[in-house]
């Protein structure tokens, strides 16, 4: 129900419409703050100020919309085979607390809900690892309403270049790496000076995968992105490590980062390690001698909303908790939320 359009307007009526704490203070109700959505307008189309002077009359004929903060992580890419590159992390998008989105980009605007509308949540699966010399499969996109985080790209196999995605897959010892998606992730690492004997790590949500650092040594997966949306500090979206090569001194698999799987150790035919479920981490690359790449980790969707604005209606069995004024829904599988 909208705030009245004229006459005496008590602060309590603004609080009833938008939420807030006691004692009531006008400073709680700047536009694009905790309680008033970005772009909120009065009945005449005038924006509620985001700073400076704020007057009771600014709230005539205003109506709340529900601000939903989010972190959305796509499914990680699978690792490549036969000294293959690490799988790229799933795309990473965030609107929470001015924390960075993928590749260090600025936080996005929150999603504004319409009351009574159901919003779909899709949690993307991790991509399969490669068998043989092919690249790993890309993961699947994760979606929250109009927000889509792309799948992680598959790591290169010795016979097939890496796949692009939210973050790109790392190079094999013979074929090229791939790019990430702008504002979601980074590119994979390359074989650099070690073509034929080195593979790259998969791109991470914050930093690209490491180039092969030495003969027979796979690059590390790129680091992921830190988020506090769940009220704890958690890092999501690490790249998978590149596969190692046997028969070379100090040969080893690259270490996966923040949910990304380790590349296979330097043992002929060894398989990489899988990315961790619900982190969007990339899968590790396989070693030479026929080592298979490993699967990427599935994605995740986290929604944070003022408890006073939460309808209590959802599907898909998210984990629901509270922190201060907020309700937090963590989706490890697909479902929905109603505004």
C-alpha positions as CSV (number, residue, x, y, z in Angstrom):
1,X,0.0,0.0,0.0
2,X,1.5,3.4,-1.0
3,X,2.3,6.2,1.4
4,X,-0.4,8.9,1.6
5,X,-0.2,11.6,-1.1
6,X,-0.8,14.7,1.0
7,X,-1.2,16.1,4.5
8,X,0.6,15.3,7.7
9,X,2.9,12.3,7.2
10,X,4.2,10.6,10.3
11,X,7.6,8.8,10.1
12,X,5.9,5.7,11.3
13,X,4.0,5.5,8.1
14,X,7.2,5.6,6.1
15,X,8.6,2.9,8.3
16,X,5.6,0.7,7.8
17,X,6.0,1.0,4.0
18,X,9.7,0.6,3.7
19,X,10.8,-1.1,6.9
20,X,13.5,0.1,9.3
21,X,14.7,0.2,12.9
22,X,13.6,2.1,16.0
23,X,14.1,4.9,16.9
24,X,13.1,6.1,13.4
25,X,15.6,8.4,11.6
26,X,15.2,10.0,8.3
27,X,18.8,9.1,7.4
28,X,17.6,5.4,7.0
29,X,15.5,6.3,4.0
30,X,17.9,7.7,1.4
31,X,17.3,6.3,-2.1
32,X,19.5,3.2,-2.8
33,X,20.0,2.6,0.9
34,X,19.1,-0.4,3.0
35,X,15.4,0.2,2.9
36,X,14.6,2.3,-0.2
37,X,15.4,0.9,-3.6
38,X,17.6,2.5,-6.2
39,X,15.5,4.8,-8.4
40,X,12.5,5.0,-6.1
41,X,10.2,8.0,-7.0
42,X,7.3,9.8,-5.5
43,X,4.0,10.1,-7.1
44,X,5.1,12.9,-9.3
45,X,8.1,11.0,-10.7
46,X,10.7,12.8,-8.5
47,X,13.5,10.5,-7.3
48,X,14.0,10.1,-3.5
49,X,17.4,11.8,-2.8
50,X,20.4,9.5,-2.3
51,X,22.3,12.1,-0.2
52,X,21.9,15.6,1.1
53,X,18.6,17.1,2.3
54,X,15.7,14.6,2.8
55,X,12.2,15.9,3.6
56,X,9.0,14.2,4.6
57,X,7.4,15.5,1.4
58,X,9.8,13.4,-0.6
59,X,7.8,10.4,0.4
60,X,4.3,11.4,-0.7
61,X,2.7,8.7,-2.8
62,X,5.7,6.4,-2.6
63,X,5.6,2.6,-2.6
64,X,8.2,0.1,-1.6
65,X,9.7,-2.4,-4.0
66,X,11.5,-5.4,-2.7
67,X,15.3,-5.2,-3.1
68,X,16.9,-8.7,-3.5
69,X,20.7,-8.8,-3.2
70,X,22.4,-11.8,-4.8
71,X,25.4,-13.8,-5.6
72,X,25.0,-16.1,-8.6
73,X,27.7,-18.6,-9.6
74,X,27.6,-20.7,-12.8
75,X,28.7,-24.4,-12.9
76,X,32.5,-24.9,-13.3
77,X,34.0,-26.3,-16.5
78,X,35.5,-29.8,-16.6
79,X,39.3,-30.3,-16.9
80,X,41.0,-31.4,-20.1
81,X,42.6,-34.7,-20.8
82,X,46.2,-35.8,-21.6
83,X,48.1,-33.2,-19.7
84,X,45.1,-31.0,-20.1
85,X,44.3,-27.5,-18.9
86,X,42.3,-26.8,-15.8
87,X,38.5,-26.1,-16.1
88,X,37.4,-22.5,-15.8
89,X,35.3,-21.3,-12.9
90,X,31.6,-20.6,-13.4
91,X,30.7,-16.9,-14.0
92,X,30.4,-14.9,-10.8
93,X,27.9,-12.0,-10.3
94,X,27.3,-10.1,-7.1
95,X,25.2,-7.2,-5.9
96,X,25.9,-7.5,-2.2
97,X,27.5,-4.8,0.0
98,X,29.6,-3.2,-2.8
99,X,31.6,-6.4,-3.0
100,X,33.2,-7.0,-6.4
101,X,31.7,-9.1,-9.1
102,X,33.8,-11.3,-11.4
103,X,37.3,-10.2,-12.5
104,X,37.2,-7.4,-9.9
105,X,34.3,-5.5,-11.6
106,X,32.0,-3.3,-9.6
107,X,29.0,-4.7,-7.7
108,X,25.8,-4.8,-9.7
109,X,22.5,-3.2,-8.8
110,X,20.2,-5.4,-6.7
111,X,17.2,-7.1,-8.3
112,X,13.9,-5.4,-7.6
113,X,11.0,-7.8,-7.0
114,X,7.4,-7.2,-7.8
115,X,5.1,-8.3,-4.9
116,X,3.6,-11.7,-5.6
117,X,5.7,-12.5,-8.6
118,X,7.6,-15.8,-8.6
119,X,11.3,-15.6,-9.7
120,X,13.0,-18.7,-11.0
121,X,16.3,-19.9,-9.5
122,X,18.5,-22.3,-11.6
123,X,21.7,-23.8,-10.2
124,X,24.0,-24.8,-13.0
125,X,25.7,-28.2,-13.1
126,X,29.4,-28.7,-13.4
127,X,30.8,-29.8,-16.7
128,X,32.2,-33.3,-17.2
129,X,35.9,-33.9,-17.4
130,X,37.5,-35.0,-20.7
131,X,38.3,-38.6,-21.5
132,X,41.1,-38.9,-24.0
133,X,42.6,-35.8,-25.6
134,X,39.5,-33.7,-25.9
135,X,38.7,-30.6,-23.8
136,X,36.5,-30.8,-20.8
137,X,32.8,-29.9,-21.1
138,X,31.6,-26.5,-20.1
139,X,29.3,-26.3,-17.1
140,X,25.8,-25.0,-17.1
141,X,24.5,-21.4,-16.5
142,X,23.0,-20.4,-13.2
143,X,20.1,-18.0,-13.3
144,X,18.2,-15.8,-10.7
145,X,15.4,-13.9,-12.3
146,X,17.0,-11.8,-15.0
147,X,20.5,-12.5,-13.8
148,X,22.5,-15.1,-15.6
149,X,26.0,-16.3,-14.7
150,X,27.7,-18.2,-17.5
151,X,29.1,-21.6,-17.3
152,X,32.8,-22.2,-16.8
153,X,34.8,-23.1,-19.9
154,X,36.2,-26.6,-20.3
155,X,40.0,-27.0,-20.0
156,X,41.9,-27.8,-23.2
157,X,42.9,-31.3,-24.1
158,X,46.0,-32.1,-26.1
159,X,43.8,-32.4,-29.2
160,X,41.3,-29.6,-28.6
161,X,41.6,-26.0,-27.5
162,X,40.0,-24.8,-24.2
163,X,36.4,-23.5,-24.1
164,X,35.4,-20.0,-23.2
165,X,32.9,-19.3,-20.4
166,X,32.3,-17.3,-17.3
167,X,36.0,-18.0,-16.7
168,X,37.9,-19.7,-19.5
169,X,39.6,-23.0,-19.5
170,X,43.4,-23.3,-19.3
171,X,45.7,-24.4,-22.2
172,X,46.9,-28.0,-22.5
173,X,50.5,-28.6,-23.3
174,X,49.7,-28.4,-27.0
175,X,46.5,-26.3,-27.5
176,X,45.4,-22.8,-26.5
177,X,43.6,-21.4,-23.5
178,X,40.2,-19.5,-23.6
179,X,38.8,-16.2,-22.5
180,X,36.3,-15.4,-19.7
181,X,33.2,-13.3,-19.8
182,X,33.5,-9.6,-19.0
183,X,32.5,-8.8,-15.4
184,X,32.1,-12.5,-14.6
185,X,35.5,-14.1,-14.7
186,X,38.9,-14.3,-16.3
187,X,40.9,-16.2,-18.9
188,X,42.8,-19.5,-18.4
189,X,46.5,-19.8,-18.2
190,X,48.7,-20.8,-21.1
191,X,51.6,-23.2,-21.7
192,X,53.8,-20.1,-22.0
193,X,57.4,-21.1,-22.7
194,X,56.7,-24.8,-22.0
195,X,54.7,-25.9,-25.1
196,X,54.6,-29.7,-25.1
197,X,55.5,-30.0,-21.4
198,X,53.3,-27.6,-19.5
199,X,49.5,-26.8,-19.1
200,X,47.7,-23.8,-17.8
201,X,45.3,-23.4,-14.8
202,X,41.7,-22.6,-15.4
203,X,40.5,-19.0,-14.9
204,X,39.2,-18.0,-11.5
205,X,36.4,-15.6,-10.7
206,X,38.9,-12.9,-9.6
207,X,42.3,-13.8,-11.2
208,X,43.3,-15.6,-14.4
209,X,44.7,-19.1,-14.3
210,X,48.5,-19.4,-13.8
211,X,50.6,-20.1,-16.9
212,X,52.6,-23.3,-16.8
213,X,55.5,-22.3,-14.4
214,X,58.1,-25.0,-15.4
215,X,58.7,-28.2,-17.4
216,X,56.0,-30.7,-16.6
217,X,54.3,-28.5,-14.1
218,X,50.6,-27.6,-14.5
219,X,49.6,-24.0,-13.7
220,X,47.5,-23.2,-10.6
221,X,43.8,-22.5,-11.0
222,X,43.0,-18.8,-10.7
223,X,41.7,-17.6,-7.3
224,X,38.0,-17.1,-6.7
225,X,36.0,-14.2,-5.3
226,X,35.3,-13.5,-1.7
227,X,31.7,-12.9,-0.5
228,X,30.0,-12.2,2.8
229,X,26.4,-12.4,1.6
230,X,25.8,-15.5,3.8
231,X,27.1,-13.5,6.9
232,X,30.4,-15.5,6.7
233,X,33.4,-14.8,4.5
234,X,33.5,-17.5,1.7
235,X,35.5,-17.7,-1.5
236,X,33.7,-19.1,-4.6
237,X,34.7,-19.8,-8.2
238,X,38.3,-21.0,-8.2
239,X,39.8,-22.4,-11.4
240,X,41.0,-26.0,-11.8
241,X,44.7,-26.8,-11.8
242,X,46.5,-27.9,-15.0
243,X,47.6,-31.5,-15.5
244,X,51.2,-32.5,-14.9
245,X,53.7,-34.6,-16.9
246,X,55.5,-37.7,-15.7
247,X,59.2,-38.3,-16.5
248,X,60.3,-34.8,-15.8
249,X,62.0,-33.6,-12.7
250,X,59.7,-31.6,-10.4
251,X,56.7,-32.3,-12.7
252,X,53.4,-31.9,-10.8
253,X,49.8,-31.1,-11.3
254,X,48.6,-27.5,-10.7
255,X,46.7,-26.8,-7.5
256,X,43.1,-25.9,-7.8
257,X,41.9,-22.7,-6.1
258,X,38.8,-22.1,-3.9
259,X,36.7,-25.0,-5.0
260,X,38.7,-25.8,-8.2
261,X,40.1,-29.3,-8.4
262,X,43.8,-30.1,-8.4
263,X,45.4,-31.1,-11.7
264,X,46.7,-34.7,-11.9
265,X,50.0,-35.3,-10.3
266,X,53.0,-36.2,-12.5
267,X,52.1,-39.9,-12.8
268,X,51.4,-41.3,-16.3
269,X,47.7,-41.7,-16.8
270,X,46.6,-40.0,-13.6
271,X,43.2,-38.3,-13.5
272,X,42.5,-34.8,-12.2
273,X,40.4,-34.0,-9.2
274,X,36.9,-32.7,-9.4
275,X,35.8,-29.2,-8.5
276,X,33.9,-28.9,-5.2
277,X,30.1,-29.0,-5.4
278,X,28.3,-25.6,-5.2
279,X,31.4,-23.5,-5.5
280,X,31.5,-23.2,-9.3
281,X,35.1,-24.4,-9.2
282,X,36.8,-25.8,-12.3
283,X,37.9,-29.4,-12.6
284,X,41.5,-30.4,-12.7
285,X,43.3,-31.5,-15.9
286,X,44.6,-35.0,-16.4
287,X,48.2,-36.0,-16.6
288,X,50.0,-37.2,-19.8
289,X,49.7,-40.8,-20.7
290,X,45.9,-40.8,-21.1
291,X,44.9,-39.1,-17.8
292,X,41.3,-37.9,-17.8
293,X,40.2,-34.5,-16.8
294,X,37.8,-34.1,-13.8
295,X,34.3,-32.6,-13.5
296,X,33.7,-29.0,-12.5
297,X,31.8,-28.1,-9.4
298,X,28.1,-27.2,-9.6
299,X,27.1,-23.5,-9.1
300,X,25.2,-21.7,-6.4
301,X,22.6,-18.9,-5.9
302,X,22.4,-16.9,-2.7
303,X,19.6,-14.3,-2.2
304,X,19.6,-11.8,0.7
305,X,16.4,-9.8,1.4
306,X,15.1,-7.7,4.3
307,X,13.1,-10.0,6.5
308,X,10.3,-7.4,6.7
309,X,9.9,-7.7,2.9
310,X,10.3,-11.5,2.6
311,X,7.1,-13.3,1.6
312,X,8.2,-16.6,3.1
313,X,7.4,-18.4,-0.1
314,X,10.0,-20.4,-2.0
315,X,10.6,-23.8,-3.6
316,X,13.6,-26.0,-4.1
317,X,14.5,-26.4,-0.4
318,X,17.0,-23.6,0.0
319,X,18.7,-23.2,3.3
320,X,17.1,-20.3,5.0
321,X,18.7,-18.3,7.8
322,X,18.6,-14.8,9.3
323,X,21.3,-12.2,10.0
324,X,20.3,-8.9,11.6
325,X,17.5,-7.4,9.5
326,X,17.9,-9.9,6.6
327,X,16.8,-13.3,5.6
328,X,19.3,-15.3,3.5
329,X,18.3,-18.1,1.1
330,X,21.1,-20.4,-0.2
331,X,20.2,-22.5,-3.2
332,X,22.3,-25.5,-3.9
333,X,19.7,-26.8,-6.3
334,X,17.1,-25.1,-8.6
335,X,13.9,-23.6,-7.2
336,X,12.2,-20.3,-6.9
337,X,11.4,-17.3,-4.6
338,X,8.3,-15.2,-4.6
339,X,8.4,-11.4,-4.0
